Amino acid sequence: MAWLEWLRRPGKEKLGNLYLELCPDNRIKSFMVTRHRPQGADSFMAFIDYTAGKAIKEGNRAVPDNLLLAFYGVPERLLPPAEELLEKQPEETCRYMLKCGGVTEGNPVPLRRAVYLRAHGREINRTGLKEMEHSPGYRNYEAYEAAMERLSEGKKASFRLTFVKTERGVRVFNDGLQGPERMRGLLQDMADRFYSPAWEGLKTLSIYRIETSSRRLLEMSQDNGRDFPASQPPLEILSGYLPTASFDMSPTADNLERFIRANSLTLSGNNREIMTLQDIARRGYAQLYTDETFRHRKEFAGIEKEFRTLARERELYRDLPYEDRMHNLREKSRAVAEFLLKREGIRREMPAVTLKTDKYAERIRGIAESPEKKTASPATGEKKKRPARKQKGAASRQVKPQL
């Protein structure tokens, strides 16, 4: 290799930087040597980035718990040929690393940490690698990869899965590299199409976080683009858990705002327009919407003009029927907003349906409060008896006062 030829040139002993990818059993999986430049850029980050990218390209297999190590200023005599370096036995590797300077506290970088950074599009540098120590997302990913490694060895392992349940079914997500991002993509898509007729009938979205060792649930998490029936085994276990979060998905601005904020999503421009129209339809055009990006500003231009005229006249005429005219303008603006919402073709909030059990509960509560009342209805064709009119006593009669 060119770097070995450069290091073996005659003259002063050359120094190089040696970067290793070390397996858990102390085998060397890959390595890289660069020229030692004390004042130059740290090429160790380039080695980390390359190794992490290679691990991601290897597919859906579990990322091994390898360590990435850097040895700076290694003399040429300690650098054996590539074949010998990769073929070293674990005991030889340990002795060799001690000769190169040993493993220090700030030396090793977990491969999984670098993979997590690269997979999420973040720059691989020492600051980012250090921050991952306190990242809940990375800790979840690390625990998931450790569980997958145990499963690949034929051992039993438990892992955490996230379930998103709606009236349409359940989607299952794992904590692997793609799981959290795909779940976020699902939630963002639901937020973007929050008012779409495609979600007609959607009422509630619940999120569950459960620790399990079920291989079947793990397989479902790898097919997270599919809605599974909530009654399909083993998803019936959800009935024994309370959701970590639950959202009312009926198409109101308050529900959409809560859904977006709780899940750190983005509000689309189209949804912002619909939320504005809903606000006008509910409260009327009580104030001027000065936002120039409001797409329906033209439809309310005449009402805005009347508002300005009314504000001027209020200052000039004391007997102006201001409240009546303001009420009329608000009602007019509400009608325009309702028309525009219908034209948008959005799904509308459905009124709550009273369940039969609620009616029975009302009847039972009524009986408990008034036990003397009869609940049985008269038979068909039988006239309902009216209670006898009570005779008023002399003391209760009303006497017409004499003038």
Sequence and secondary structure as in RCSB ss.txt:
>XXXX:A:sequence
MAWLEWLRRPGKEKLGNLYLELCPDNRIKSFMVTRHRPQGADSFMAFIDYTAGKAIKEGNRAVPDNLLLAFYGVP
ERLLPPAEELLEKQPEETCRYMLKCGGVTEGNPVPLRRAVYLRAHGREINRTGLKEMEHSPGYRNYEAYEAAMER
LSEGKKASFRLTFVKTERGVRVFNDGLQGPERMRGLLQDMADRFYSPAWEGLKTLSIYRIETSSRRLLEMSQDNG
RDFPASQPPLEILSGYLPTASFDMSPTADNLERFIRANSLTLSGNNREIMTLQDIARRGYAQLYTDETFRHRKEF
AGIEKEFRTLARERELYRDLPYEDRMHNLREKSRAVAEFLLKREGIRREMPAVTLKTDKYAERIRGIAESPEKKT
ASPATGEKKKRPARKQKGAASRQVKPQL
>XXXX:A:secstr
 HHHHHHT SSS  EEEEEEEE TTS EEEEEEEE  TTS  THHHHHHHHHHHHHHT SS     EEEEEEEEE
GGG   HHHHHT  HHHHHHHHHHTT   TTS EEHHHHHHHHHTT   SHHHHHHGGG HHHHHHHHHHHHHHH
HHTT    EEEEEEEETTEEEEE SSSSHHHHHHHHHHHHHHTTT GGGTT  EEEEEEEEE  HHHHHHHTTTT
S B TTSTTGGGGGGS  SEEEE SS HHHHHHHHHHTT    HHHHHHHHHHHHHHH S S    TT TTTGGG
HHHHHHHHHHHHHHHH TT  HHHHHHHHHHHHHHHHHHHHHHHT          HHHHHHHHHHHHHH TTS  
    TT            GGGS      
